[in-house]
Amino acid sequence: MKLLLFDQNLSPRLIDRLADIYPDSMHVFSLGLGDAMDIDIWQYARDNDYMIVTKDADFSELGVLRGFPPKIIWIRRGNCSTQDIEMILRENFSAISDLSEDQETGILTLF
């Protein structure tokens, strides 16, 4: 499965909290991309074989305009805690794994 790259709008703590099922994933802050524009994050993910995890609609729009990779995991649950995000990603491990391998799908929307 491809690695996850967590966007600015998600907690960097997710890296450690999810290391057991999504090992070697990264957060944009740890890569020096904390203030980068979305297109730069998108390009980094594309160049380095990451799937972007975000709550930002802009990445899904980039995916539609530019295609994939990178694949986008778009979390559409309004205000919620880091624990909520962790549970969403744990509960949807199978769907995320399937997205990683699916040659025809570029965006997974999770609620």
C-alpha positions in Angstrom: 0.0 0.0 0.0 1.1 3.5 -0.8 2.2 5.8 2.1 -0.1 8.4 3.5 0.8 12.1 3.5 -1.3 14.1 6.1 -2.3 17.6 5.1 -1.8 20.7 7.2 -5.4 20.6 8.4 -4.8 17.3 10.2 -2.8 16.7 13.3 0.9 15.6 13.0 0.1 13.2 15.9 -1.7 10.9 13.4 1.7 9.7 12.2 2.4 8.0 15.5 -1.2 7.1 16.3 -1.5 5.2 13.1 2.0 3.8 12.7 0.8 0.3 13.3 -1.4 0.1 10.2 0.0 3.0 8.1 3.8 2.7 8.7 6.2 5.3 7.3 3.5 7.8 6.6 4.4 11.5 6.9 2.9 14.9 7.7 3.5 18.0 5.5 5.1 19.7 8.6 7.7 17.0 9.0 8.7 17.5 5.3 9.0 21.2 5.5 5.8 21.7 3.5 3.7 23.2 6.3 3.3 26.5 4.5 3.4 25.1 1.0 0.7 25.7 -1.5 -1.7 22.8 -2.3 -0.2 22.3 -5.7 3.3 21.9 -4.2 2.0 19.3 -1.8 0.2 17.6 -4.6 3.4 17.5 -6.7 5.5 16.2 -3.8 2.9 13.4 -3.2 3.0 12.6 -6.9 6.7 12.5 -7.1 7.1 10.4 -3.9 4.2 8.0 -4.3 2.1 9.2 -1.4 -1.7 9.3 -1.1 -2.8 12.7 0.4 -5.1 12.6 3.4 -7.0 15.9 3.8 -10.1 17.7 4.9 -9.6 20.2 2.1 -11.8 20.2 -1.0 -8.9 21.7 -3.0 -7.1 18.4 -3.3 -10.1 16.6 -4.7 -10.5 19.4 -7.2 -6.8 19.1 -8.2 -7.3 15.4 -8.6 -10.2 16.0 -10.9 -8.3 18.6 -12.9 -4.9 16.9 -13.0 -5.8 13.2 -12.6 -3.9 10.8 -10.4 -1.5 10.0 -8.9 -1.5 11.2 -6.2 -4.7 9.6 -4.9 -6.7 11.6 -2.4 -8.4 10.5 0.8 -10.9 13.3 1.5 -12.3 13.3 5.0 -15.7 15.1 4.9 -16.6 15.1 8.6 -16.8 18.8 9.8 -15.2 19.7 13.1 -13.9 16.6 14.8 -11.1 15.5 17.0 -7.8 13.8 16.1 -9.2 10.7 17.7 -12.2 10.8 15.4 -9.9 11.1 12.3 -7.8 8.2 13.7 -11.0 6.0 14.0 -12.1 7.0 10.5 -8.8 5.9 9.0 -8.7 2.7 11.1 -12.3 1.7 10.2 -11.6 2.3 6.5 -8.3 0.6 6.2 -9.7 -1.9 3.7 -11.2 0.8 1.5 -7.9 2.8 1.7 -5.9 -0.3 0.8 -8.3 -0.9 -2.1 -7.8 2.7 -3.3 -4.1 2.3 -3.2 -4.3 -0.7 -5.6 -7.2 0.5 -7.8 -5.9 1.7 -11.2 -9.2 3.5 -12.0 -10.1 5.4 -8.8 -8.3 8.5 -7.6 -10.4 9.8 -4.7 -11.9 8.2 -1.7 -14.4 10.3 0.3 -14.9 9.3 3.9 -17.5 10.7 6.3 
